[in-house]
């Protein structure tokens, strides 16, 4: 999800082609969006 303030959030784990961030060892899914550190300006 891209916010109006140009922040990008990912919901996936990135393991099935979706934009995401790697899950921690104890996680099986991500319940909350994770801010992606990228400069969109």
C-alpha positions in Angstrom: 0.0 0.0 0.0 1.3 3.4 -0.9 0.2 6.3 1.3 -0.4 9.9 0.3 2.8 10.8 2.1 4.8 8.4 -0.2 5.3 5.7 2.4 5.2 2.1 1.1 3.8 -0.7 3.3 4.0 -4.4 2.5 1.7 -7.1 3.8 3.3 -10.2 2.4 6.4 -12.3 3.2 7.9 -12.0 -0.2 8.0 -15.8 -0.7 5.2 -16.1 -3.3 6.1 -13.2 -5.6 4.3 -10.5 -3.6 6.0 -7.4 -2.2 6.9 -8.2 1.3 9.5 -8.4 4.0 11.1 -11.6 5.3 9.2 -13.2 8.2 10.9 -13.9 11.5 11.5 -17.5 12.5 8.5 -17.7 14.8 6.1 -16.0 12.3 3.9 -17.9 9.8 2.1 -14.8 8.5 2.2 -11.0 8.9 -0.8 -9.5 10.6 0.2 -5.9 10.4 1.7 -4.0 7.4 5.4 -3.5 7.5 7.0 -0.2 6.4 9.3 -0.7 3.4 12.4 1.5 3.5 12.5 3.0 0.0 12.8 6.5 -1.2 9.9 7.2 -3.5 10.5 11.0 -3.9 
